[in-house]
Amino acid sequence: MARKLGLSSMQRYANYEYGTNEPDLNMLKQIADLYDVTTDYLLGEDSASKWIARKDTTDLKDFLTAHVDSMTYGGEALTEEERQQVRVAMAVIFWE
């Protein structure tokens, strides 16, 4: 990583990783570019990687509602009861 960032020593990059030194803004941007994440992600402000833009996200509830008639399992259409079970399972997995 030190070489890829053009640093003169590996110790300088190690100090960033160990938290003994902090990179300047330019170096922070270079590190973010190398890892293909945002600077916000590196700073702990955003958990999404750079390739996930807000406009690309989909609300799961909206998605399930919009695709209720196209849900299948093993090629078989789900019954209304099964679709409701999927909604409940997703809510339990992600929100409870």
N, C-alpha and C positions, 0 to 999 in steps of 0.2 A: 504494500500500500504506500509506503514512504516513497518508493521509487516512482510509482504511478502518479503521486502527487507532486513530484519534483522536489521532495525534501532532501536536504543534505545528509540527514541521519535518520536511522530507524527509531532512535530514541525519542526524537521529537514527536513522531506519530504515536509511539507508545505512551508518551506523556498525555496525549489527548485521550487515549483509551483508558488510562488509569485515573484520569481526572486531575492530574497534578498541574497541567496547563490546559488552557482553552484555546482553540483555534480562532484566528481573527475571522471576520465576516467573509473575506475572499476565500480563505481555506475551508471554512464551513460549507460554502457553495460548491467548492471543488469536491469535497468529500460527499456531499449530497448527490452530485452528478455521478460520481463513481459508483455509489451504491444504488443509483436510480431511485432516490427518494427525495422528498422535499426537505428544505432546511427546517420547516416546522416539525416534520417527523423526527429529525435528529434531535431537536430541542424538546421533544416529548409533548408537543402541542397538537399533533395530528397523528392518528394511528393509521391512516390510509396511505398507501404508497402513491407516488406521483402519477402512476398510470391510471389511478382511479380518480377521475374528476367528479365533482359533485353532480354534474349533469348526467354522468353515467351511472349513478346509483339509482336503485329502484326500491321504493318502499315495499317491503314484503307483503304487508296487508293489501296494498293496492294491486300488487302483482297477482296474489292468490285470487282476489276478487275478479280481476280482469281475465284470468285464465281458468276460471272455475270449470268451464265446459270442456277444456282441453287436457285436464289432469288425467293421467293414466298410470297404471302400475303394471309392468310386464305386458304392455300393449292393451290392457283391458281398462275401459273407462271406469272411473271411480263412482260409486254410488254417492248420494247426498250425505249419507251417514259417514262414509269414508272421507269425503272432502272435509266435513266438519272435524273429523278426527285429525286430519292433516293440519288444519288451522290451530286446533288445540295443542297438538304436539309442537308446532313451530313456536307458539306462544310460550309454552313451558320451557322449551329448549333455550330460547333467546331472552325471555323477559321475566321469568320467575325464578 
